[in-house]
Amino acid sequence: MIYALDTNIISYLLKDDGRVYSRYFDAVSQGNTCVIPLVVYYEVLRGLKASGATTKMRAFEKICGELGVVELTVKDINTAADIYTYCKQRGTPVDDSDLLIASQVVTRGYTLVTNNTRHFAVIDGLTFVNWAE
């Protein structure tokens, strides 16, 4: 299984949150793969740069090197537009960052790991888990 880590999960890992780190370690030790969607990379990077968190920046760079960052493709953008249209028609809008993250996960058949399950629950076809519970 391939897990795509959301911004809040990366933040928990950078804070050495025991429950999230334990679930991450279990997933990897069972042969699963974890990746970072490009928009998550951006969200974490901007926060670390804005706060001048150099120690966490080095830790984040290490995590990115180990896991890898998934680039956006034209197919991802098309999927995001489809998700946007579907959610808008249902009256359940989703912000662009979450749409782009979800589109990468849906397009590739990954499972999203997030603590913001409410944000993503309105997206059909998206599989997600919460390692922070």
N, C-alpha and C positions, 0 to 999 in steps of 0.2 A: 504494500500500500504506500502511496505517496501522500504525505501531509504537507499542506501549504500553511505556513505559520502567519497569523495575522499580527498586526502591529502590537496589540496589547500582549500577545504571547511572547514576542521578542522582548518587550519591556520587562516582563516577568523574568525571563531568562537573564537579562542584564542585571536585574536586582537579586539574582540568585534565589528566587522564590522556590522553596523546597518542593511544593506540590507540583508545580509546573515542570521543574527540572526533572523530578522523578518520573513523570509521565513521558517527558521527552526522552529520557534515558531508556525507559522501558520500550518505547516505540522503536528507537534505533537499535537497541540490543536484540529485538525480535526480527530484525532484518528489514524494517520499514525505512523509507527515505523521507527526509524533511527538506523542504525548499522554501525560498522567500520570494513571493511575488514582487515584481518591480515596484509597484505602488507602495507596498509595505516598506521596501528598502528606502524609498523616498521619504515616507512619513517618519521613519525612525531616524534617518540621516538628518533631516531638517530639525527635528527636535534636539538631537544631540549637538548639532552645530550651534543652534540658537542658544542653548544653555551652556555652551563651552565645556561639555562633559568629555574631556579628553580621555580619561581612563575608560569610560564606557564606550567611547568611540573606538578605541583599540580592541575592546572585547567584541564589539559589533563587527568590526572588520574581520576578526578571527572567525566569528560565527558565519559570516557571509562566505568566507573562503572555504569553510568546511561544508556548508550546505548548498551554496550556489543560489544565484538570483535568476528567476525565470523572467525572460524578456517578454514584452508585449508583442503580439503579432496582429496582422490585419484581421485574422479570424477572431482573435480575442475582442477586438474593437467591434466587430460585427455582432458577436455574442452579447457584448455589453449593451449595444443599441437595442437588440431584441429584448433583453431583460428590462431595460429602461422602459420600452414601449409597453411591455406586459404589465409591469408594476404601475406605471402611470395610468393605464386603462383600468386597473383594479383600485386606484386611489391609494396606493401604498408606495409612494416615491422612495427611492434609495439614492443617497448621494453618490456623486461620480466616483470617488475613491473606492467606496464599497462595491460599486458596479464593476469597476475594472478588476478589483481583486476577485470578485465572484466569477467574472467572465473567464479569467485564467483557470480557476478551479474547475468550473463546469466544462470548459472546452477540453481540458486534459483528463477529466475524470478523477481529479484529486479529491482529497477530503480537507476542508478548511478547519484549522484549529483556531478557535476564537473564544474570547470571553464576552463578545458582543453578539450573542446568539439572537437577540431581539432584532438587531439590524439586518441580519441575514435570513431570518425565518420566512420572510415574504418572497424569497427567491426560489421558484420551482426548479427542481433538478440539482440543487446545491446540497451536497452532503457536508455536514459540519459536526464537530465535537468540541467540547469545552474542557480543556485540561486544567482550568483554574477552579473548578467546582470542588 
